[in-house]
Amino acid sequence: MDNRELYESYGGNYSETDVVELNNLSGRDSFVVNTLKSRFLNSDSTKSILEMSIGNPIFSRALLSTSESISLTCADISEPRINYYESTFSNVEIGDRSNISFIKCNFDTDLEKINECEFDSIIALDVLEHVFDVFGFVDNCYRMIKSNGILILRVPNLAYIKHRFGLLFGYLPITSSWFGSNNSLDAWRQKYGWDGSHLHYFTLPLLIKLLKEGGFSIESYQDAGANYQFIRSLLPELLFGNLLVIASKNKRSSIQG
């Protein structure tokens, strides 16, 4: 089973669901939309966004609603999911549909086909832990983003206090979900893959180092959508369950050690 087949086994064959209103976005998605709205709302020029791994069509619609000058590209490895997205957007009033396009893309092998300096922003939420080549992915994000563009990236935090306590008592840190009954591997075996097919694990210091060596400057990080943000931000390495980083593209010089 290759990465496309595994992805489609646990979610790529997207089935039609009830339409959710834009104001019912998750806390994480609302944070991303509001971040981009604050940057692009008053822009006179078209701003291009790449959404990597499309999940909920409502999120994509909300991104388009941030500004009339948004051009959105939705990339995914799954053709059935892309087909579902296209049919969903064809049935929804979203203004000028020329502002949205879809590409079938394997994030390990196809990103180099995308032009340099193509996007003002790249959104990669819960993607990096699934790709085979972490360094290649970050390098391609740097290449595809325009000068002073931003990368919005989220991964699970392996060093989250919940995982630390579990490991202390001999439990595997689960950074996705059991998806089935707790401590049963049946759902993993039959559909989702080991730990939801997460291939890599990250902590905040190492994620920051990875992005900095990839040419990015870290603007901020948070556990967007989580409760008790103020308390969590006092010790993010320990209290953030997920790490959402906003990073801007620098002029790349030499790789730092």
TAZINOR-V560810 format. One line per field, one symbol per residue. phi: phi as a letter, one per 40 degrees, with the letter a starting at -180 (. if undefined). psi: psi as a letter, one per 20 degrees, with the letter a starting at -180 (. if undefined). Layout:
phi: ???
psi: ???
This chain:
phi: .ccccccccbicccbcbccbcccbcccccccccccccccbdcccbcbbbbccgcbbdcccccccccacccbbbbbacccdccccdcccccbbcbgccccbbbbcacccbbccccccfcbcabbbcfbdcbccbcccccccccccccdgcbbbbbbcbccddccccccdbgcccccbacgbcdgbcdccccacgcfggccbbbbccccccdcccchbbccaaabdgccfdcccccacdbbccbbbbbbbccccbbccc
psi: pahghgghhjihnpqprpppqhjkqrhghhggghghghhigjpiqppppoopnpfphhgghhghihqijpoppppqioghgggggghghijpokcoiiiprppppoihiihiiqqqlhqhqponolghihqgngghggghgghhqrpjrqpoppqqohjqhghggghhjjqpooieqhhbqpjpjghgghgirplkkphqqqrghhgggghghjjqppgrqrmpiqrlggghihmhhhiphqoopppqpropdqpq.
